[in-house]
Amino acid sequence: MNSALNLAELAIRAKTVTLAFALVLLVGGVTSFMGLARLEDPELTIKDALVVTPYPGASAAEVEAEVSDRVEQAAQALAQTKHVRSNSMPGMSIVKVTIEDHYDSSELPQVWDELRRKVTDIQGQLPPGAGPSVVNDDFGDVYGVFVAITGPEYAPAELEEYAKQLRRELLLVEDVAKVELVAAIPEVVYVEMSAEAKLQTGLSPEQIGRVLGAKSLVADGGRVAVGPEFVRIEPSGGVRSVADYEAVLIENPQSGALVRLGDVATIRRGYRDPPAQLLRVDGERALGLAISTAPGGNVVTMGEALTARAAELDYLRPHGVDFHVIALQSRAVTAAIDAFTINLAAAVGIVIVVLLLFMGLRSGLIIGGVLVLTISGTFILMAIGDIALQRISLGALVIALGMLVDNAIVVTDGTLAGLARGQTARMAAVATVKQTATPLLIATLIAIASFAAIGTSDDATGEYCGSLYQVLLYSLSLSWVTAMTVTPVLCVMFLRPPRARPEVVDRPERPRLAGAYERVLAAALRRRGLTLLVAFGLLVAAVVGFGQVDQSFFPDSTRPQFMVDYFAPRGTHIEQTELQLGEIEAWIGERDGVTQVATVVGQGAPRFLLTYAPEEPDSGYGQIFVEVDDYAKIPGLQAEIQAALETRFVDGEGNTKLFMLGPGEGGKIQIRLSGPDPDRLRALAGQVMDILEDAGARGVRNDWRERVEALRPLLAEEPARLAGVDRRAVAEAIHATFEGRTIGVYREGDRLLPLIARAPEHERDDVAQLGNAQVWSPTARRWIPIRQVVAGVTIVEVDDLIRRRDRIPTMTIHADPPLAGLADQLLARVVPDIEAIDYPQGYGFELGGEYEKSSDARAAMALSVVLFGVLMILMTIVLFNAVGQALVIWLCVPLSIVGVTAGLLITDNPFGFMATLGLLSLVGMMIKNSIVLIDEIDLQIGEGVPRFAAVIAASASRVRPVGMAALTTMLGMIPLFTDAFFVSMAVTIVFGLGFATILTLLVVPVVYATVFRVAEEEV
């Protein structure tokens, strides 16, 4: 008695234990399901860190050569570094360091510490005035709650004070990690002194700053013994309000007299001008509140707790202040999980109904019950493995659905066949398990191995889909266990011989169907050459047809919200960008179906979705989030808005975008041009952009953006030397006149407000006043106008943004396909023309975007696919202890592509990553069916049945289990045809399995007969 028989016998003998095990699976599964964490998308580690280094006053070219290059070298010295990308802009270097894919979240903190040490080591090599560098390794945090606070009647500072109150309270809510303010405009104190006042008093910003700074400093007067007490001494002279600064007395360096500051300067509170970022909702300026979830926290429970706590804190909300939800992940997660759970339940229901109709009442209930137990048990294992409910893990259950019933169908069908032959239910169940346990185990392991390449892939896509392999591993393994234990027990308990219970619906044999199939198979065996030729012709046609199937990476999201990216010319003032976006958002808000329009200006929003990549700071950039009442309206709105952006709002470049499912950022099409000379790069970029635009691409842009105009005062060397003025003094004087210069801080409660000295508005609102800006002359010991030391002012065009990749200047062209097209279709049209461009030596291009990520994902899995493919072949050889049977199976596997090609072409769905998963599932199911079929053929031949008859009889005996498994799987996929994320996978499985089932029942026996030379005369 082998181990498989012992397992079945043990389950039947210990029936009470087996039923208790089933009850534990059921109850434990329901309990685990309720307690599982819920996410919209799987967690994905952002393996990037930013190294930010200020270099005030430096041009982009100076920042690139003197700062970015040194930081890049330090980052490249890390053994873990994959890529280094830098953005050099006036006064600032931002270097993005990307770590190799195989480092997971547990290893990254150590990597970032090592990066910090490397960056710290090169601080001494930076030029004077540059640094210190700051390493930011948490910019990938996801802020799943993003709300805007509006109050037209309140000043920004008042809204900020209220938001800070909320932040203090909300940080105490369970699972909340961070609460950040978004688009808060800092308050400052302006000290505005006219040129005339400077000339009269001789006061310098430094002198004013020293005096005002001293007024704001905390002064410790110590303590003194007064009788029995030790009394604290607190000298007066500080400031309690901004108005107090006006009474401050400052010595006139020219006359020695004391000057009241309020008599020579205007001192007032204001807001940082210009602001770095703005947020608008439905046409009103707003303040944002972004909240992130603690690691391992439950997004849904956190969202519910935040909602409840916000309701409790409503008494703090000033009258007229409103909240606007831009993103609430808990709500999106609940909706997505509920919708997909309904789809899963519908799929399970369809499977059970099909089983009841075709397998009979008792058999259908047994198999359906075992299916429910298997899914329930999978939830227990998911809880143990800390796998959240999200679109990938739930999708894995649907993928596995057909394979989960396979084992139970085989055992139940075998038991029914034994009952029909006169065996008792116990004998039939034990015999069936004894015969099929090992083949089913190997077939299950092969099905699991077909997905192992995904589970072992270490790139972003592999991490994103990693839970799919884990759930399949749990569910398929458990399906074999329940088929070998619970199913035999239920069969013994409920199945009866047909003659004893004629009213029972169970019909183990269908003579007409079996007879028709045997006649068709016999004809195919007799004309095996023609059969194989037809099969080969279908394979060739499918391969050729597959070349016509569109390719994609991940589909777009079905979120009822989409984006509008807007790029005004580089260097546009942020308030001018806001005005342009205000016109666009007002027009969008009037469209039918639009429920809310939120806009961020100056940079992207916080990362409120894992797959959302915020745009870098740029005063000319804005992004509009358009929320609709029905996702189905988005295509029409997107087309209407895109047309308006191209014809009506032409002051900048606008482009509509859907949120992505899966990793990705920037345009779906990206062409990276690299080479040493920016002028040549721009010339090449112009040619590439023309090619893309001629091909119908939209949103075509160059990530270096346009060159910008810069004013360049020409220092007159001799007058400047005589006045004791150098380039730095001139630059600081101009900066202080127009933007202002920080000279100290004003303390107010827990806030520190910068003190900024600048010229009055009438002296700084016109660039023609530049020559009148005052610079301090150490030689003359007085202020002099800059025109005395400047020979003139020229206007030059400069690169305001220089990007490099791995220390090579790299210009990336971003584009998106037409609204009705796919990226691979457009790319196929433009790549030949891009390749035909005459590239100078040292210049070239690479394809990025969706193409690169898709290629990387496939490359990351390539080695694993080969390794696990070999393992699957070896398992089939081990199972049969022969090469011939394995050869039969693997010769038939390529035929699975026939139905896939037909299905994708008929439904016009692309072959993307999810379709790849469907194909892997299809291969696993086809191998499993083939194993069971060939094992039955070998068994009958071993029992002495003539080989030709054995092939026909064994194949006929497998028509129902193979057909039922296929039919249940195909019908179970129907609910997914309405899910944008899973539709291509569902099409792949439904059409592929339909063809594969026919091929399994016809081609596999014919190939078997051909390989083993089975002649008709052997009957």
RAVEN-V146481 format. One record per backbone hydrogen bond with DSSP energy under -0.5 kcal/mol. NH is the residue of the N-H (numbers start at 1). CO is the residue of the C=O. E is the energy in kcal/mol with one decimal. If there is no record, write none. Layout:
NH|CO|E / NH|CO|E
This chain:
6|2|-2.3 / 7|3|-2.3 / 8|4|-2.2 / 9|5|-3.3 / 10|6|-2.7 / 11|7|-2.1 / 12|8|-2.1 / 13|9|-3.1 / 14|10|-2.8 / 15|12|-0.8 / 15|13|-1.0 / 18|14|-2.5 / 19|15|-2.9 / 20|16|-2.3 / 21|17|-2.5 / 22|18|-2.1 / 23|19|-2.3 / 24|20|-2.6 / 25|21|-2.3 / 26|22|-2.2 / 27|23|-3.0 / 28|24|-2.6 / 29|25|-1.8 / 30|26|-2.0 / 31|27|-2.5 / 32|28|-2.8 / 33|29|-2.7 / 34|30|-1.8 / 35|31|-1.3 / 36|32|-1.1 / 36|33|-0.5 / 39|389|-2.7 / 47|45|-0.9 / 49|97|-1.7 / 50|136|-2.6 / 51|95|-2.8 / 52|50|-0.6 / 52|134|-2.8 / 53|51|-0.5 / 53|93|-2.8 / 54|132|-0.5 / 55|91|-2.5 / 56|129|-0.6 / 58|55|-2.0 / 63|59|-2.7 / 64|60|-2.5 / 65|61|-2.2 / 66|62|-2.7 / 67|63|-2.1 / 68|63|-2.5 / 69|64|-1.8 / 71|67|-2.3 / 72|68|-2.9 / 73|69|-2.1 / 74|70|-1.9 / 75|71|-2.4 / 76|72|-2.8 / 77|73|-1.1 / 78|75|-1.5 / 81|78|-1.2 / 82|98|-3.5 / 83|98|-1.5 / 85|96|-2.7 / 86|804|-2.3 / 87|94|-2.9 / 88|802|-3.0 / 89|87|-0.5 / 89|92|-2.6 / 90|800|-0.6 / 91|58|-1.5 / 92|89|-2.4 / 93|53|-2.4 / 94|87|-2.5 / 95|51|-2.4 / 96|85|-3.8 / 96|94|-0.5 / 97|49|-3.0 / 97|95|-0.6 / 98|83|-2.8 / 98|96|-0.6 / 99|47|-2.5 / 100|80|-2.8 / 103|100|-1.4 / 104|102|-0.5 / 107|104|-1.2 / 108|104|-1.3 / 109|105|-0.6 / 111|107|-1.6 / 112|108|-3.0 / 113|109|-2.0 / 114|110|-2.0 / 115|111|-2.2 / 116|112|-2.5 / 117|113|-1.9 / 118|114|-2.2 / 119|115|-2.7 / 120|116|-2.7 / 121|117|-2.1 / 122|118|-0.9 / 122|119|-0.6 / 123|120|-1.3 / 125|122|-1.4 / 126|122|-0.5 / 126|123|-1.2 / 130|127|-2.0 / 131|54|-3.2 / 134|52|-2.6 / 136|50|-3.5 / 136|134|-0.6 / 137|135|-0.7 / 141|138|-1.7 / 143|141|-0.6 / 143|607|-2.6 / 144|142|-1.1 / 145|291|-1.9 / 146|144|-0.5 / 146|327|-3.2 / 147|289|-2.3 / 148|324|-2.9 / 149|287|-3.1 / 150|148|-0.5 / 150|322|-2.4 / 154|151|-2.5 / 158|155|-0.6 / 159|155|-2.0 / 160|156|-2.4 / 161|157|-2.1 / 162|158|-2.0 / 163|159|-2.6 / 164|160|-2.3 / 165|161|-1.6 / 166|162|-2.1 / 167|163|-2.6 / 168|164|-2.2 / 169|165|-1.6 / 170|166|-3.3 / 171|167|-1.9 / 172|169|-1.3 / 173|170|-1.6 / 176|173|-1.8 / 177|292|-2.6 / 178|292|-0.7 / 180|290|-3.1 / 182|288|-2.5 / 186|184|-0.7 / 188|270|-2.5 / 189|754|-2.9 / 190|188|-0.5 / 190|268|-2.9 / 191|756|-3.1 / 192|190|-0.6 / 192|266|-2.9 / 193|191|-0.6 / 193|758|-1.4 / 198|194|-2.0 / 199|195|-2.2 / 200|196|-2.2 / 201|197|-2.5 / 202|198|-2.7 / 208|204|-2.3 / 209|205|-2.9 / 210|206|-2.3 / 211|207|-1.9 / 212|208|-2.9 / 213|209|-2.8 / 214|210|-1.8 / 215|211|-1.4 / 216|212|-1.0 / 216|213|-0.6 / 217|213|-0.9 / 221|219|-0.7 / 221|233|-1.1 / 224|231|-2.5 / 226|229|-3.1 / 229|226|-2.0 / 231|224|-2.6 / 231|229|-0.7 / 233|222|-2.9 / 234|232|-0.5 / 239|215|-0.9 / 244|241|-1.0 / 245|242|-1.5 / 246|243|-1.2 / 247|244|-1.0 / 248|245|-1.4 / 250|259|-2.8 / 252|257|-3.9 / 253|251|-0.7 / 254|201|-0.7 / 256|252|-3.2 / 259|250|-3.4 / 261|248|-2.9 / 261|259|-0.5 / 262|246|-2.5 / 263|260|-1.9 / 264|260|-0.7 / 264|261|-1.2 / 265|261|-1.6 / 266|192|-2.8 / 267|265|-0.5 / 268|190|-2.0 / 268|266|-0.5 / 270|188|-2.5 / 272|186|-2.6 / 278|601|-2.3 / 279|286|-0.5 / 280|599|-2.9 / 281|284|-2.8 / 282|597|-3.4 / 284|281|-1.8 / 286|279|-3.2 / 287|149|-2.2 / 288|182|-2.9 / 289|147|-2.8 / 290|180|-2.9 / 291|145|-2.8 / 292|178|-2.1 / 293|142|-0.7 / 294|175|-3.3 / 297|294|-2.7 / 299|38|-0.6 / 299|297|-0.7 / 302|298|-2.5 / 303|299|-2.4 / 304|300|-2.4 / 305|301|-2.5 / 306|302|-2.8 / 307|303|-2.3 / 308|304|-2.3 / 309|305|-2.7 / 310|306|-2.8 / 311|307|-1.8 / 312|308|-1.7 / 313|309|-1.7 / 314|311|-1.1 / 315|312|-0.6 / 316|313|-2.1 / 317|314|-1.2 / 321|318|-1.9 / 322|150|-2.6 / 324|148|-2.3 / 326|146|-2.3 / 326|324|-0.6 / 327|146|-2.2 / 329|144|-3.2 / 331|328|-0.6 / 332|328|-2.1 / 333|329|-3.6 / 334|330|-2.5 / 335|331|-2.3 / 336|332|-2.8 / 337|333|-3.3 / 338|334|-2.6 / 339|335|-2.4 / 340|336|-2.5 / 341|337|-2.9 / 342|338|-2.2 / 343|339|-1.9 / 344|340|-2.7 / 345|341|-3.0 / 346|342|-2.8 / 347|343|-2.5 / 348|344|-2.7 / 349|345|-2.8 / 350|346|-2.7 / 351|347|-2.3 / 352|348|-2.5 / 353|349|-2.5 / 354|350|-2.6 / 355|351|-2.3 / 356|352|-2.5 / 357|353|-2.3 / 358|354|-2.4 / 359|355|-2.8 / 360|355|-0.6 / 360|356|-0.7 / 364|360|-2.7 / 365|361|-2.4 / 366|362|-2.3 / 367|363|-2.6 / 368|364|-2.8 / 369|365|-2.5 / 370|366|-2.4 / 371|367|-2.2 / 372|368|-2.2 / 373|369|-2.4 / 374|370|-2.5 / 375|371|-2.5 / 376|372|-2.6 / 377|373|-3.0 / 378|374|-1.9 / 379|375|-1.6 / 380|376|-1.3 / 381|377|-2.1 / 382|378|-2.4 / 383|379|-2.1 / 384|380|-2.2 / 385|381|-2.6 / 386|383|-0.9 / 387|382|-2.9 / 388|386|-0.6 / 389|37|-3.4 / 390|388|-0.7 / 391|40|-1.2 / 394|390|-2.6 / 395|391|-1.4 / 396|392|-1.9 / 397|393|-1.1 / 398|394|-1.4 / 399|395|-2.5 / 400|396|-2.3 / 401|397|-0.8 / 401|398|-0.6 / 402|398|-0.5 / 404|400|-2.5 / 405|401|-1.2 / 406|402|-0.8 / 407|403|-0.8 / 408|404|-0.6 / 409|405|-2.8 / 410|406|-2.4 / 411|407|-2.2 / 412|408|-2.7 / 413|409|-3.1 / 414|410|-2.3 / 415|411|-2.1 / 416|412|-2.4 / 417|413|-2.4 / 418|414|-2.2 / 419|415|-2.5 / 420|416|-2.2 / 421|417|-1.2 / 422|419|-1.6 / 423|418|-2.4 / 428|424|-2.8 / 429|425|-2.5 / 430|426|-2.6 / 431|427|-2.6 / 432|428|-2.3 / 433|429|-2.4 / 434|430|-2.6 / 435|431|-2.2 / 436|432|-2.5 / 437|433|-2.4 / 440|436|-3.0 / 441|437|-2.4 / 442|438|-2.7 / 443|439|-2.8 / 444|440|-2.6 / 445|441|-2.6 / 446|442|-2.4 / 447|443|-2.2 / 448|444|-2.3 / 449|445|-2.7 / 450|446|-1.8 / 451|448|-1.5 / 452|449|-0.8 / 453|449|-0.6 / 454|451|-1.2 / 455|451|-1.4 / 456|452|-1.9 / 457|454|-0.8 / 463|459|-2.3 / 464|460|-2.5 / 465|461|-2.2 / 466|463|-0.7 / 468|465|-1.3 / 469|465|-0.8 / 470|466|-1.6 / 471|467|-2.6 / 472|468|-2.2 / 473|469|-2.7 / 474|470|-2.5 / 475|471|-3.0 / 476|472|-2.5 / 477|473|-1.7 / 478|474|-2.3 / 479|475|-2.1 / 480|476|-1.5 / 481|477|-1.8 / 482|478|-2.8 / 483|479|-1.9 / 484|480|-2.0 / 485|481|-1.0 / 487|482|-2.7 / 489|485|-1.5 / 490|486|-2.5 / 491|487|-2.7 / 492|488|-2.5 / 493|489|-2.0 / 494|490|-2.4 / 495|491|-2.2 / 501|497|-1.3 / 502|499|-0.6 / 504|501|-1.7 / 514|510|-3.0 / 515|511|-3.1 / 516|512|-2.6 / 517|513|-2.5 / 518|514|-2.5 / 519|515|-2.1 / 520|516|-2.2 / 521|517|-2.9 / 522|518|-2.6 / 523|519|-2.1 / 524|520|-2.2 / 525|521|-2.6 / 526|522|-2.2 / 527|523|-1.9 / 528|525|-1.0 / 531|527|-2.5 / 532|528|-2.9 / 533|529|-2.1 / 534|530|-2.6 / 535|531|-2.5 / 536|532|-2.7 / 537|533|-2.5 / 538|534|-2.6 / 539|535|-2.2 / 540|536|-2.6 / 541|537|-2.6 / 542|538|-2.4 / 543|539|-2.5 / 544|540|-2.6 / 545|541|-2.9 / 546|542|-2.3 / 547|543|-0.9 / 547|544|-0.7 / 548|545|-1.8 / 549|546|-1.3 / 552|911|-1.3 / 557|659|-3.5 / 561|559|-2.1 / 562|626|-2.2 / 563|657|-3.1 / 564|624|-2.0 / 565|655|-3.0 / 566|622|-2.5 / 567|653|-2.6 / 568|566|-0.6 / 568|620|-3.6 / 569|651|-0.5 / 572|569|-2.0 / 576|573|-0.5 / 577|573|-2.3 / 578|574|-2.2 / 579|575|-1.8 / 580|576|-2.1 / 581|577|-2.5 / 582|578|-2.4 / 583|579|-1.5 / 584|580|-1.5 / 585|581|-3.2 / 586|582|-1.9 / 587|583|-1.8 / 588|584|-2.6 / 589|585|-2.5 / 590|586|-0.7 / 590|587|-0.8 / 591|588|-2.1 / 594|591|-1.4 / 595|627|-2.8 / 596|627|-1.3 / 598|625|-2.3 / 599|280|-3.1 / 600|623|-2.6 / 601|278|-2.8 / 602|621|-3.2 / 604|615|-2.3 / 608|606|-1.8 / 612|609|-1.5 / 613|611|-0.5 / 614|612|-0.6 / 618|602|-3.3 / 621|618|-2.2 / 622|566|-2.3 / 623|600|-2.7 / 624|564|-2.5 / 625|598|-3.8 / 626|562|-3.0 / 626|624|-0.7 / 627|596|-2.7 / 627|625|-0.6 / 628|560|-2.3 / 629|593|-2.0 / 633|630|-2.0 / 634|631|-1.8 / 637|633|-2.3 / 638|634|-3.6 / 639|635|-2.0 / 640|636|-2.1 / 641|637|-3.0 / 642|638|-2.6 / 643|639|-2.0 / 644|640|-1.8 / 645|641|-2.5 / 646|642|-1.5 / 647|643|-1.1 / 648|644|-2.8 / 649|644|-2.2 / 650|648|-1.0 / 653|567|-2.8 / 654|652|-0.6 / 655|565|-2.2 / 657|563|-2.7 / 659|561|-0.5 / 661|555|-1.5 / 662|660|-0.6 / 669|815|-2.7 / 670|668|-0.5 / 670|848|-0.5 / 671|813|-2.1 / 672|670|-0.6 / 672|846|-3.1 / 673|671|-0.6 / 673|811|-3.2 / 674|844|-2.2 / 675|809|-1.9 / 678|676|-0.6 / 681|677|-2.2 / 682|678|-2.5 / 683|679|-1.9 / 684|680|-2.6 / 685|681|-2.9 / 686|682|-2.3 / 687|683|-1.5 / 688|684|-2.3 / 689|685|-2.9 / 690|686|-2.0 / 691|687|-2.0 / 692|688|-2.4 / 693|689|-2.7 / 694|690|-2.5 / 695|691|-1.3 / 696|693|-1.4 / 697|692|-2.4 / 698|816|-2.8 / 701|814|-2.2 / 703|812|-2.4 / 705|702|-2.0 / 708|798|-2.3 / 710|796|-2.8 / 712|794|-3.2 / 713|711|-0.6 / 714|792|-3.5 / 715|713|-0.8 / 716|789|-2.7 / 717|715|-0.9 / 720|716|-2.4 / 721|717|-2.7 / 722|718|-2.5 / 723|719|-2.1 / 724|720|-0.8 / 724|721|-0.7 / 725|720|-2.8 / 730|726|-2.0 / 731|727|-2.6 / 732|728|-2.7 / 733|729|-2.1 / 734|730|-2.4 / 735|731|-2.5 / 736|732|-2.6 / 737|733|-1.8 / 738|734|-2.2 / 739|735|-1.1 / 740|735|-2.8 / 741|757|-2.5 / 743|755|-3.2 / 744|755|-0.9 / 746|753|-3.3 / 747|745|-0.5 / 748|751|-2.6 / 751|748|-2.1 / 753|746|-3.1 / 753|751|-0.5 / 754|187|-0.5 / 754|752|-0.5 / 755|744|-3.2 / 756|189|-3.1 / 756|754|-0.6 / 757|741|-2.8 / 757|755|-0.5 / 758|191|-1.9 / 759|737|-1.4 / 763|760|-1.5 / 764|760|-0.8 / 764|761|-1.0 / 765|761|-1.3 / 769|766|-2.2 / 770|767|-1.8 / 771|768|-0.6 / 772|769|-1.5 / 773|769|-0.5 / 773|770|-1.5 / 775|784|-2.9 / 777|782|-2.6 / 778|776|-0.7 / 779|723|-1.3 / 781|777|-1.9 / 782|777|-1.1 / 784|775|-2.4 / 786|773|-2.7 / 787|771|-2.1 / 788|785|-1.9 / 789|786|-2.1 / 790|786|-0.9 / 791|714|-3.1 / 792|714|-0.7 / 794|712|-1.9 / 796|710|-2.6 / 796|794|-0.5 / 798|708|-2.5 / 798|796|-0.5 / 800|798|-0.8 / 802|88|-2.5 / 804|86|-2.1 / 805|808|-2.6 / 806|84|-4.0 / 808|805|-1.3 / 810|803|-2.2 / 811|673|-3.1 / 812|810|-0.5 / 813|671|-2.8 / 813|811|-0.5 / 814|701|-2.6 / 814|812|-0.6 / 815|669|-2.1 / 816|698|-2.7 / 821|818|-2.2 / 824|551|-0.7 / 826|822|-1.7 / 827|823|-2.8 / 828|824|-2.2 / 829|825|-1.1 / 830|826|-1.8 / 831|827|-2.5 / 834|830|-2.4 / 835|831|-2.9 / 836|832|-1.2 / 837|834|-1.1 / 839|837|-1.1 / 843|840|-1.9 / 844|674|-1.5 / 846|672|-2.0 / 848|670|-3.5 / 848|846|-0.5 / 850|668|-2.5 / 851|668|-0.6 / 851|848|-0.8 / 852|848|-1.0 / 853|849|-2.3 / 854|850|-2.5 / 855|851|-2.5 / 856|852|-3.1 / 857|853|-2.4 / 858|854|-2.2 / 859|855|-2.8 / 860|856|-2.7 / 861|857|-1.2 / 862|858|-1.2 / 863|859|-0.7 / 865|861|-3.3 / 866|862|-2.2 / 867|863|-2.7 / 868|864|-3.1 / 869|865|-2.2 / 870|866|-2.5 / 871|867|-2.1 / 872|868|-2.5 / 873|869|-2.1 / 874|870|-2.6 / 875|871|-2.2 / 876|872|-1.8 / 877|873|-2.0 / 878|874|-2.8 / 879|875|-2.5 / 880|876|-1.9 / 881|877|-1.7 / 882|877|-1.1 / 886|882|-0.5 / 887|883|-2.6 / 888|884|-2.2 / 889|885|-2.0 / 890|886|-2.5 / 891|887|-1.9 / 892|888|-1.0 / 892|889|-0.6 / 893|889|-1.0 / 894|890|-0.6 / 895|892|-1.3 / 896|893|-2.4 / 897|894|-1.7 / 898|895|-1.7 / 900|896|-1.0 / 901|897|-2.6 / 902|898|-1.9 / 903|899|-2.8 / 904|900|-2.6 / 905|901|-2.2 / 906|902|-2.5 / 907|903|-2.5 / 908|904|-0.8 / 909|904|-1.7 / 911|550|-3.6 / 912|910|-1.0 / 913|553|-2.5 / 916|912|-1.9 / 917|913|-1.7 / 918|914|-1.9 / 919|915|-2.3 / 920|916|-2.2 / 921|917|-2.4 / 922|918|-2.4 / 923|919|-2.6 / 924|920|-2.3 / 925|921|-2.4 / 926|922|-2.6 / 927|923|-2.5 / 928|924|-2.1 / 929|925|-2.5 / 930|926|-2.3 / 931|927|-2.6 / 932|928|-2.1 / 933|929|-2.2 / 934|930|-2.9 / 935|931|-2.6 / 936|932|-1.7 / 937|933|-2.0 / 938|934|-2.7 / 939|935|-2.1 / 940|936|-2.5 / 941|937|-2.4 / 942|938|-2.5 / 943|939|-1.2 / 944|941|-1.6 / 945|940|-2.1 / 950|946|-2.9 / 951|947|-2.4 / 952|948|-1.7 / 953|949|-3.2 / 954|950|-2.9 / 955|951|-1.7 / 956|952|-2.4 / 957|953|-2.2 / 958|954|-0.7 / 958|955|-0.8 / 959|956|-1.2 / 962|958|-2.0 / 963|959|-2.7 / 964|960|-3.3 / 965|961|-2.3 / 966|962|-2.2 / 967|963|-3.0 / 968|964|-2.8 / 969|965|-1.8 / 970|966|-2.8 / 971|967|-2.6 / 972|968|-2.1 / 973|969|-1.0 / 973|970|-0.7 / 974|971|-1.1 / 976|973|-1.4 / 977|974|-1.9 / 978|975|-1.0 / 979|976|-1.6 / 980|978|-0.6 / 983|979|-1.7 / 986|982|-2.7 / 987|983|-2.7 / 988|984|-2.1 / 989|985|-2.3 / 990|986|-2.9 / 991|987|-2.2 / 992|987|-0.6 / 992|988|-1.5 / 993|989|-2.8 / 994|990|-1.7 / 995|991|-2.0 / 996|992|-2.7 / 997|993|-2.5 / 998|994|-1.3 / 999|995|-2.6 / 1000|996|-2.8 / 1001|997|-2.2 / 1002|998|-1.4 / 1003|999|-1.8 / 1004|999|-1.6 / 1006|1002|-1.4 / 1007|1003|-3.2 / 1008|1004|-2.7 / 1009|1005|-2.8 / 1010|1006|-2.1 / 1011|1007|-3.1 / 1012|1008|-2.6 / 1013|1010|-0.8 / 1014|1009|-2.6 / 1015|1013|-0.6 / 1018|1015|-1.6 / 1019|1016|-1.7
